[in-house]
Amino acid sequence: MKEVLKEHPQIGEYVKEAMNRADVIFKQDSARGGTDGSRLSFMGLPCPDIFTGEMAFHGKHEYVSVQDMQKSVEVLINLVQVWEEKS
């Protein structure tokens, strides 16, 4: 996914702006293994994995709080607005 997204740097900048508007701290990190975003990116739709707020990934204690899901939705709404403003 990284190879595809580096060809479209505006996507990362838009995500950073959307997170900033939602008062979410941007932290770039690598994910191991395949993701839906990776598959979509290599199919021609550059698609970064952003976040959904979940904790304890893929374990029996995995969860996500309502507050984190609300922030995730806020970031996505901001991302649509940023994309529209800058396009």
N, C-alpha and C positions, 0 to 999 in steps of 0.2 A: 504494500500500500504506500509505503514511504516513497518509492520510486515514482509512483503516479502522482502523488500529492505535491512533490517538489516541482512538478511541471505546472502547478496551479497554486502559487503561493498566496494568492488573494483569499483562498478558502480558509487557510489558517488565520489570516489577519481578521477575516470576518468573524470567525469563531471567537477569537480573543476579544474583539469588540463586543460581541453578544454577551460573553461571560462577564466582561467588565460592567456592562449595563445592568446585569443581574446581581452585581456584587458577589460574583463567584471568582475565586482565585484560579487563574489559568496555570496549569502545571502540565507540561508536555512530557509524556512518558511512552515507552514502547510496550506493546502488548505481545505476549507470546502466543504462538499458535494462530490458526486461521480465525478471522472474524467475518461477519457479514460485510462490514465496510471494506475489508480487503478484497473480498470476492467481487463486490460491486465495482470497486475501483478498477480492477483488472478487466472488468467487462465493459469499461468505458464511461462509468459514472463515478468520478472522483468523490469519495465518500469517507471522510474521517470518522473515527469513533470518537464521540465527544464524552458523554458520561450519562449515567442514569442515577448515580448516587448509591448503588448497592454496596453491601459490605460482605466480607467473607465469601468471595466468589466461589461458586461451584461446590460449596461444602454444605453439610447438613445444617449449619447455622447461618446460611445466606439469608439476607433480608434487605429491605429498602424502606426508609421512613417516608411517610407522607410528605414531610417537609422537603426532603431531598427530591422527591418526584415533582413537587411543585416548582422547585428551583430548576429542574431539568426542563419542564414545560416553559418556564419563563425564558430560559436561555434559547430554546428553539423558536419562540415567538420573536425574541430579539434578533435572532439570526435571520429570520425571514425579513424583518424590517431593515436590517443592515444591508442585506443582499439587494433589496429593492432600492434603498437610498444610493447605493454605490454602483448600480447597474445602469 
